[in-house]
């Protein structure tokens, strides 16, 4: 169950029984399908980039899709589609917040 206060949900390419989910490009495919769902709606050429609300990435060598809660606010059916994809395929879901890499402070 995803809490209503979660800002980002990570769908991980690991099944509930610990296997790597296949096909290997599943994250890019899912994010590609969700590309029209973006702030301001779909525009000509928007299918050529990922939506900022559904972004494929790799964390610790595991393919993931980061889904932002703004997708749910924009289109509940799109949110349900992504969450049902994860559930139907037995993928692990985690509530988290992506923290950008920051360079280490300079030595004095």
C-alpha positions as CSV (number, residue, x, y, z in Angstrom):
1,X,0.0,0.0,0.0
2,X,1.3,3.4,-1.0
3,X,0.8,6.2,1.6
4,X,-1.1,9.2,0.2
5,X,1.8,11.4,1.5
6,X,4.5,9.7,-0.6
7,X,6.0,12.1,-3.1
8,X,7.9,9.4,-5.1
9,X,7.5,5.7,-5.6
10,X,10.3,3.5,-6.8
11,X,9.2,0.5,-8.9
12,X,12.1,-1.9,-8.7
13,X,13.0,-4.5,-11.3
14,X,13.1,-7.2,-8.7
15,X,10.2,-9.5,-8.3
16,X,8.8,-10.5,-4.9
17,X,10.7,-13.7,-5.0
18,X,14.0,-11.9,-5.7
19,X,14.4,-12.5,-9.5
20,X,15.4,-9.9,-11.9
21,X,12.4,-8.8,-14.0
22,X,12.6,-9.3,-17.7
23,X,12.7,-8.0,-20.4
24,X,15.8,-5.9,-19.5
25,X,14.3,-2.8,-21.0
26,X,11.1,-2.9,-19.1
27,X,11.7,0.4,-17.3
28,X,12.3,2.3,-20.5
29,X,9.2,0.7,-22.1
30,X,7.0,1.6,-19.1
31,X,8.3,5.2,-19.0
32,X,7.9,5.5,-22.8
33,X,4.2,4.6,-22.5
34,X,3.8,7.2,-19.8
35,X,5.6,10.0,-21.8
36,X,2.4,11.9,-22.7
37,X,1.5,12.4,-19.1
38,X,3.5,15.5,-18.1
39,X,2.9,19.0,-16.8
40,X,1.0,20.9,-19.4
41,X,-0.1,17.7,-21.2
42,X,1.2,16.1,-24.3
43,X,2.7,18.4,-26.9
44,X,4.1,17.7,-30.4
45,X,7.3,15.7,-29.9
46,X,6.7,15.0,-26.2
47,X,6.8,11.3,-27.1
48,X,10.5,11.7,-27.7
49,X,11.3,12.3,-24.0
50,X,10.2,10.8,-20.7
51,X,7.7,12.5,-18.5
52,X,9.2,14.1,-15.4
53,X,6.6,12.1,-13.5
54,X,7.8,8.7,-14.7
55,X,11.5,8.3,-15.1
56,X,13.5,5.1,-15.8
57,X,16.8,4.8,-13.9
58,X,19.2,2.3,-12.4
59,X,19.9,2.3,-8.7
60,X,22.6,-0.1,-7.4
61,X,22.5,-2.0,-10.6
62,X,18.7,-2.5,-10.4
63,X,16.5,-1.1,-13.1
64,X,13.8,1.1,-11.5
65,X,11.1,3.6,-12.5
66,X,10.6,6.6,-10.3
67,X,7.0,7.6,-10.3
68,X,6.2,11.1,-8.9
69,X,2.9,11.6,-7.0
70,X,2.1,14.5,-9.3
71,X,1.1,11.8,-11.9
72,X,-1.6,10.7,-9.5
73,X,-2.9,14.3,-9.1
74,X,-2.8,14.8,-12.9
75,X,-4.4,11.5,-14.0
76,X,-5.5,8.8,-11.6
77,X,-6.0,6.3,-14.3
78,X,-2.4,6.8,-15.5
79,X,-1.2,6.3,-11.9
80,X,-3.3,3.2,-11.5
81,X,-1.9,1.8,-14.8
82,X,1.7,2.1,-13.5
83,X,0.9,0.7,-10.0
84,X,-1.1,-2.1,-11.5
85,X,1.8,-2.9,-13.9
86,X,4.0,-3.3,-10.8
87,X,1.5,-5.3,-8.9
88,X,0.6,-7.6,-11.8
89,X,4.3,-8.4,-12.4
90,X,5.1,-8.9,-8.7
91,X,7.6,-6.0,-8.7
92,X,8.9,-4.5,-5.5
93,X,7.6,-1.0,-4.7
94,X,9.3,1.4,-2.3
95,X,8.3,4.9,-1.1
96,X,11.4,7.0,-1.3
97,X,12.9,10.3,-2.3
98,X,15.7,10.6,-4.8
99,X,18.5,12.6,-3.4
100,X,20.7,14.1,-6.1
101,X,24.4,13.3,-6.0
102,X,26.4,16.1,-4.5
103,X,30.1,16.5,-4.8
104,X,32.1,16.1,-1.6
105,X,33.1,19.4,0.0
106,X,36.5,20.7,-1.0
107,X,39.4,20.1,1.4
108,X,40.7,23.1,3.2
